[in-house]
Amino acid sequence: MAQHLRDHAVGRTVARVDVASMSALKTADPPFTALHGREVTGATRHGKYLDLDCDGIHLVCHLARAGWLRWSDKLAATPPKPGRGPIALRVHLGGVGFDLTEAGTQKSLAAWIVEDPQQVPGIAKLGPDALDVDAQRLAALLDGRTERIKTVLAEQSTIAGIGNAYSDEILHAAKLSPFATAGRLDEAAVARLHDSVQEILRDAVERSLSQDAARLKAEKRSGLRVHGRTGLPCPVCGDTVREVSFADRSMQYCPTCQTGGKQLADRRMSRLLK
């Protein structure tokens, strides 16, 4: 998405910003009107945060689980109605532009307008980017950790940029149980994990760069081996992909590839069966 903005937004001028959800905008100073009339000079990411640099004033957003950036080559001039529909914020760039949208009722999408991205609390706490971590650094980050490896991989203050979906994919490729204790992985397991982080994320980026913004989600789904594929055959061994559900999310894994054939306990499902 950052690359898409570099290709299509950089060099354009922000004509107007419409805020349809004030709860999504987490800052008031500078005001969102400070972006008006500024040229877009860059776009990048910090972990899972997207950063649009408008000549020194940054529009930073976190899309959360159900958010998205929808680019339009012919953006509607009419402002979105506040509090109605999925649009949280609209950025006009001279005819073209984009909407920040969020589906569903759980509104977690967030946007900040700041002079320095480090003013965003989540960015200030980010760990090293996953693609910059070598095997030795990964071993040091995991050393002494008593949490499940699935939890540690998605913890942004430890390693930035890996979310729920790709942590499932990484652990599947590394042949590791998501319930394995992070600090107890042996040297060979850490090496496999490091190789999988690099392979899965670099492949995902490479496939996505050739797509326009509208196709990014579909492209992501098409490359997943276990995440979101509960009940389907594992493409590696043919076993059925299983799921563990939590209060607000779920994870998927292959018993044959990752847990020696053992099905992991799903406490929520166990309660239902009782």
Solvent accessible surface area in square Angstrom, and as a share of the most:
residue,aa,sasa,rsa
1,M,48,0.21
2,A,12,0.09
3,Q,62,0.27
4,H,18,0.08
5,L,1,0.01
6,R,102,0.37
7,D,92,0.48
8,H,76,0.34
9,A,0,0.00
10,V,59,0.34
11,G,50,0.48
12,R,97,0.35
13,T,67,0.39
14,V,1,0.01
15,A,62,0.48
16,R,80,0.29
17,V,4,0.02
18,D,14,0.07
19,V,23,0.13
20,A,4,0.03
21,S,31,0.20
22,M,129,0.58
23,S,84,0.54
24,A,10,0.08
25,L,21,0.11
26,K,107,0.45
27,T,36,0.21
28,A,88,0.68
29,D,125,0.65
30,P,20,0.12
31,P,66,0.42
32,F,56,0.23
33,T,67,0.39
34,A,29,0.23
35,L,1,0.01
36,H,66,0.29
37,G,59,0.56
38,R,77,0.28
39,E,83,0.37
40,V,0,0.00
41,T,67,0.39
42,G,17,0.16
43,A,8,0.06
44,T,57,0.33
45,R,102,0.37
46,H,46,0.20
47,G,8,0.08
48,K,90,0.38
49,Y,26,0.10
50,L,16,0.08
51,D,4,0.02
52,L,5,0.02
53,D,37,0.19
54,C,1,0.00
55,D,84,0.44
56,G,39,0.38
57,I,13,0.07
58,H,24,0.11
59,L,5,0.02
60,V,0,0.00
61,C,5,0.03
62,H,41,0.18
63,L,31,0.15
64,A,35,0.27
65,R,150,0.55
66,A,38,0.30
67,G,3,0.03
68,W,44,0.15
69,L,1,0.01
70,R,139,0.51
71,W,40,0.14
72,S,34,0.22
73,D,109,0.56
74,K,184,0.78
75,L,20,0.10
76,A,55,0.43
77,A,77,0.60
78,T,102,0.59
79,P,74,0.46
80,P,19,0.12
81,K,132,0.56
82,P,103,0.65
83,G,75,0.72
84,R,167,0.61
85,G,61,0.59
86,P,72,0.45
87,I,36,0.18
88,A,7,0.06
89,L,4,0.02
90,R,19,0.07
91,V,1,0.00
92,H,15,0.07
93,L,2,0.01
94,G,58,0.56
95,G,51,0.49
96,V,19,0.11
97,G,0,0.00
98,F,2,0.01
99,D,15,0.08
100,L,1,0.00
101,T,8,0.04
102,E,8,0.04
103,A,65,0.51
104,G,56,0.54
105,T,136,0.79
106,Q,121,0.54
107,K,117,0.50
108,S,58,0.38
109,L,6,0.03
110,A,9,0.07
111,A,1,0.00
112,W,32,0.11
113,I,0,0.00
114,V,6,0.04
115,E,111,0.50
116,D,67,0.35
117,P,18,0.11
118,Q,102,0.45
119,Q,109,0.49
120,V,0,0.00
121,P,85,0.53
122,G,18,0.18
123,I,6,0.03
124,A,60,0.46
125,K,140,0.59
126,L,36,0.18
127,G,17,0.17
128,P,30,0.19
129,D,32,0.16
130,A,2,0.01
131,L,36,0.18
132,D,113,0.59
133,V,8,0.04
134,D,81,0.42
135,A,41,0.32
136,Q,149,0.66
137,R,118,0.43
138,L,3,0.02
139,A,43,0.33
140,A,71,0.55
141,L,41,0.20
142,L,3,0.02
143,D,109,0.57
144,G,63,0.60
145,R,54,0.20
146,T,115,0.67
147,E,62,0.28
148,R,74,0.27
149,I,0,0.00
150,K,8,0.03
151,T,60,0.35
152,V,0,0.00
153,L,0,0.00
154,A,36,0.28
155,E,59,0.27
156,Q,44,0.19
157,S,66,0.42
158,T,11,0.07
159,I,3,0.02
160,A,2,0.01
161,G,22,0.21
162,I,0,0.00
163,G,12,0.11
164,N,35,0.18
165,A,10,0.08
166,Y,37,0.14
167,S,0,0.00
168,D,3,0.02
169,E,4,0.02
170,I,0,0.00
171,L,1,0.00
172,H,4,0.02
173,A,30,0.23
174,A,1,0.00
175,K,108,0.46
176,L,13,0.06
177,S,23,0.15
178,P,3,0.02
179,F,46,0.19
180,A,27,0.21
181,T,37,0.21
182,A,1,0.01
183,G,31,0.30
184,R,205,0.75
185,L,29,0.15
186,D,92,0.47
187,E,155,0.70
188,A,60,0.46
189,A,7,0.05
190,V,14,0.08
191,A,44,0.34
192,R,96,0.35
193,L,0,0.00
194,H,32,0.14
195,D,87,0.45
196,S,5,0.03
197,V,8,0.05
198,Q,29,0.13
199,E,93,0.42
200,I,17,0.09
201,L,18,0.09
202,R,127,0.47
203,D,73,0.38
204,A,9,0.07
205,V,72,0.41
206,E,121,0.54
207,R,59,0.22
208,S,31,0.20
209,L,93,0.46
210,S,92,0.59
211,Q,47,0.21
212,D,78,0.40
213,A,4,0.03
214,A,94,0.73
215,R,127,0.47
216,L,17,0.09
217,K,63,0.27
218,A,50,0.38
219,E,22,0.10
220,K,76,0.32
221,R,156,0.57
222,S,87,0.56
223,G,31,0.29
224,L,20,0.10
225,R,86,0.31
226,V,0,0.00
227,H,36,0.16
228,G,61,0.59
229,R,66,0.24
230,T,68,0.39
231,G,51,0.49
232,L,84,0.42
233,P,79,0.50
234,C,3,0.02
235,P,82,0.51
236,V,86,0.49
237,C,57,0.34
238,G,48,0.46
239,D,39,0.20
240,T,54,0.31
241,V,0,0.00
242,R,72,0.26
243,E,58,0.26
244,V,3,0.02
245,S,9,0.06
246,F,54,0.23
247,A,101,0.79
248,D,84,0.43
249,R,81,0.30
250,S,28,0.18
251,M,1,0.01
252,Q,7,0.03
253,Y,1,0.00
254,C,0,0.00
255,P,4,0.02
256,T,76,0.44
257,C,16,0.10
258,Q,12,0.05
259,T,23,0.13
260,G,80,0.77
261,G,50,0.48
262,K,138,0.58
263,Q,109,0.48
264,L,16,0.08
265,A,65,0.51
266,D,20,0.10
267,R,152,0.55
268,R,101,0.37
269,M,92,0.41
270,S,49,0.32
271,R,156,0.57
272,L,131,0.65
273,L,143,0.71
274,K,207,0.88
